[in-house]
Amino acid sequence: MILTNYWWMLIWILGGGVLAIFVPKQQELVNGKKVERWTMPAALILILPYILWAGFRSDNFGDTGAYQRAFRECASSFGKIGNYLSTVTKDKGFYLLMALEKSILGDSYTLFFLLLAAFHLLMIMWMCRKYSEDYWFSVFLFVASTDYLSWTFNGIRQFTAVVIVYAATPFILKKKYIPSILLVLLASTMHQSALLMIPIVLMIQGKAWNKKTVFCIFASLAVLLFVDQFTNIMDSMLTETQYKNVVGDYQAWNDDGTNPLRVFVYSIPAILSLIGLKQIRAENDPIINIAAGAGAAACGLYIISAVTSGLFLGRLPIYVSVWSQCILLPWEIKHIFTERSARLMKTIAVICYCFFFYYQMHFAWKIL
């Protein structure tokens, strides 16, 4: 069950792309519109191997060893949870979740990884199936961009916070800020970085490329010009948080920022939203407006991370990039271009993302 050949991640999703032609669709109501969506069983079959691979991961992949040690050391019964949590200094919600699972289901960290992967990927499945016009393409983008491997094999504490934030999507669309912020606060107990989403939830509201969006981009460009002053400000702002040493740490580690190629790839939805702004505003679809704002936020965060820290700031765009990459990009390809051009653009996108997958896996991570 352990994934030893990472090419299988692409082989499965590309094979699913061929079979997608024959997948039955059903009509559903989304944001007041009748749309065609994959049936739930078909959507689940496509995502199921990724759940299993993430659950039965190799012991030496990324942060897996650290999470295994944390699982072995956490409380194994309800009576011990209180004392155990008193020793935890950050993100207590995640370690409470870990202790509860261990107390109920036993001391198998493989089962813990499997249940967590199911939660992560079923949330991604739900979001892509409900809001994307092309479910297969959305899942492909999540896998080929290496977000799947980055977040369900590694960084799982933060990704738990991320998918809780994405669970707030229906509330964000309806501008129900109280339940949205409550979910963000719940997510912040898993990973404190989720608090970033409170201002972003407000920023991405409204029509695509409104004044708030433009301000976000200009602020990001200002950081490029005044990066030294920005790192000083960031250092001061983080003094009383669990990230108080982050600036010194990434400078000491010679973290030279996010790879420019990754910055470009994740900026494509924002760039296309500018090109197709007329179509986006004419459609005035709430989820696409939100996703366009998210695309600008992801672009801005990646620009900042390129000149500061890829290890810290480079991890923040995931809170918005699934909206922009998996929801917005498929919509842009279908609606901005003519039907014939859209097919060509989708084919080009699939090929380019496969090359990006190879570059990231072979040259950047050296695991393929």
N, C-alpha and C positions, 0 to 999 in steps of 0.2 A: 504493500500500500504506500510505502515511502516513495516520493517522487525523486528519482535518481537521474532522469533525463529531462531537463527543463524544456526541451523542444515540445514535449507533450502538451504543455500549456497552450502553445500555438496550434499544434496539430488538432487538438480537440475543438478549439473554437473555430478554426477554419473549416473543419469538417462539419461543424454545426452550421456554418454559413451556407454550405451547399444544401444541407438538409432543410434549412430555414425556408427554402422555396416551397416545401411541401407541408410546413407546419400550419395546422389550422388556426385561424384567427377568430376572435369573438368581439362583438361590439360592447363597449363599456362607456359610461359617462364620466368624463374627466373635465373638471372646471366648466361644467355646463355644456360640454360638447360631446357628441357621439364620436368615438374613435375606435379603431381596430387595434386590438392588443393580442399578444400571444396568450394562449390558454395557460393557466397556472401549472398544470402538470408538465407541459412542454418547457416552460420557463425554468421550472425546478430541475428538470433533467439536464438542461444546459449548464446549470451552475453547480450541480451535485458533485462532479469530480473535483472541483476547486475547493469545496468544503472538505472533502476527504483528504486531499493533498495537504491542505493547511493544517488539518488535525493531526495527521500522521507524518509530521515533518521530521527531517533529520535533526538529531540532537545538537549538531554543531553549526546549525544555520543561524546567523545573526545573533539576536538576543535570546535565542531559545534556551541556552544554558542558564542564563541569569533568571529567566522565568521559571525554569525547573527548580532551581535552588530556592527561589522565593516560595514556590508551591510546597516544597518539602518542609520549609521552615514555618509556614503559616499554621494557624490553629486548625486542629483536626476535630474539634467538638464545639458545640454551641457555648458551653461553659467557659471555654478558653478564649473566645473571640474578643471579649472586652479587654483582657490583659494584652492580648496580641496587638490589637489596634492601638493601644497606648504606646507601643514601641514604634509604630509607623509614623514617619514624619511628613509624608506628602501623599496626595492622591489616595486617601483612605478608602474612598468608594470602591476602587478597583480591588484593593486587598481584602475588603469586606466581602466582595463578590467571590473572590478566590477562596476565602475561608468558609463561606456558606456552601459553596459547591463541594469543597473537600469534606465538610462535616456531614453533608447529605449523601453524597455519592461515593465517598471513599478517596483514597490517596493516589489515584491514577492521574498523573498530569497529562497523559495522552487524552483522556476523556475530557479534561478541562480545556485543552487546546481545541478539541473537536467541537465542543459545545460553543466555545467562543467563536470559532470559525463559522459555525452555523449561524450564530447571531449576526456576525459581521456581513456575511455574504447573502443571507436571506434579506437583510435590510437593503443591501445594494440591489438585489434582484427586485424587491418590491418597488424601489424608487425608479429603477430603469424601466421596469415593465409598465408602471403606472404613468410616468411622465415623458418617457422617450417615444418618439415616433418610430424608432427602429431598435427594438430590444436587443437583437443580435449584435448590431453594430456598437451599441453602448457597452455591452459586456466585452466585446472584442477590444474596445478602446481601454477599458479598465485593465484588461489582462496585458495587452501589447504595450501599453505605456509603462509597464512593470509596477503599477500601483498595487496590483494584486499581490505580487511577491513582496513588495516593500512593506505592506501594511498588514497582511494576514499571516505572514511568516515572521515579520519583524515589526517592532513598533506597535504591538497589539494593545498596549495600554492606551496609547493616544488614539488608536483607531477605534477603540471602544467608545471613547468620548466623541469621535467624529460621527459614528453612525447614530448615536443618540441625538446629536445635533440635526442630522438629516431626517430623523423621525419627526422633527418639528416642522418639516416642509409644509404640510397642510395648514398649520397654524400661521406660518409666515405668509403663505399665499393669501390667507384671509385677513391678514394684519391683526391677528390675535396675539398681541405682544406678551401678555401675561403668561399664557401657557408656553409660548416660544421661549421666553427668558427662563421660566422654571425648568424646562428641559435642558437649556444651556447650563444652568446652575447645577443640575444633576450631572451633566457631562463633565463639568469642571471638577467634580469629586473623583472622577476617573483620571483626568489629566487637566491640570490647572490652565493650560493653554487655551482651553475651550472658552474661557472668559473673553477672548478676543472676539468671539462671535456676537457679543451683545451690541457693540457699535456697528458691526458689519451687517447684522440683521436689519438695522435701521437704514444703513447706507444703500443696500441693494434694492430697497423698495422704490416704486415709481417706474416711469418709462425708461427704456434703455438709453444709456448715455445722457442722463440728466446731469445737473450741476454737481451732484454728489459724486457721480462716477468720474467726471472730468477732474474734480478736486483730488480724488484718489490717485489718478494717473500723474497729475502734476506734483503731488506730494512725493510720489515714488521717484520721479525724475529729480526732484530737489535733493533727495537723499543721495543720488548719484553724485551731485555736485558738492555736497557738504557731508560726505560719509564720515569723516572724523568727528565732526560735531554731533552727528546722529548717534554714533556708538557711545559717546560720552553721555548723551541724554538717555539712551537705552540703559546704560549701566546704572544711572541714578534712579530711573524708574523701577528697575528690577531689584533694588537694594533690599527691600523687605519681603521679597517673594522667594520661592524655592529656586528661582533662576538667577539669584543674586550674583553668582560668579560666572554667568554664561559668557559675557564679553571677554573676560580674562581667559576663560577656558578655550574658546574657539580661536583666540589669538595665539595662545600657548600651543594648541594642537596644529597650528599652521593651516587652519580651515580657511581655504581661499574662496569660499562661496559656492553657490550652486553652479553646476556646469552650464555654460551659455546655451548649449544645444537644448538642454531640458527647459531652460527659460523660454526659448523660442517655441518649442513644441507646445508648452502649456499656454503660450500667448496667442496661439492660432485662433481659438474661439473668440477672443476679444478683438483680434484684427478683423476677422470675418464679420463680427457684429457691427463694426464700423462700416465695412463695405456694404453690408446688407441692412443698414439701419432703416432705410425706407420700408423694406419688407417687414422688418420686425415691428416697426411702429404701426404699419397698416394692419398687421395681424393682431397686435395688442393682446397677445396671450400672456396671462399673469405669470406662468411658469417660465416662459421665455424671457420676459422682462427681468424676473429674478435671476435667471441663469446668466443673462447678459451682464447684470451688475456683478454677479459672482465671478464672471470671466475677467472683468476689469480688476476686481479685488485680487484674484489669483495672479494676474499679470503683474500688478503692483507689488504684491508680496514677493514674487519670484525675482523681480528686478532688484528689490532691496536685498534679498538673500544672495544675489549674485555678487554683491560687493561687500557683504558682511559674512554671514555664517550659513552654509548649506546644512550643517548638522542641527542648527537650532531654527533659524528663520525659514530655512528651506523645507522644514516639516509643517509649517503653518498653512500653506495653500491647500492642503488636502481637505480642510474644512469647507472649502468652496469649489475646488476643482472638479469634483464629481458632478456638481450642477453644470459647470461650464463645459466640461469635456464630454460627459456621457449624456447630457440632456440637450445642451445648446448646439454642439457641433453636428450631431445627426440632423437636427432641425434646419440648421444653416445650409447644409449640403442639399437638403431636399427642397427648400423654399427659396434660396437665393439664386440658384441656377435653374436653367431649363431642365426638363426631364432627361434629355439625352446627356447634357453636360453634368447633371447630378450623378448619373451612373458612372461617368468617367471620373468625376472627382472622388466618389466613394472608392472606386478601384484604386486610384492613386493614393488615397489616404490609407487604405489597407496595406498597400505595398510599402509606403513610407513608414508606417508604424511598425511593420515587421522588421524593417531595417533598423529602426530606433531600438526595438526590442533586442536585436542582435548586438547592436553597439553597446547598449547598457549592460547586457548580460556578459558579453565577451570582453570588451575593452575596459569598461568602467568597474564592473564587479568581478570579472575574471572567473566566472563560475560556469561558463558555457564553452 
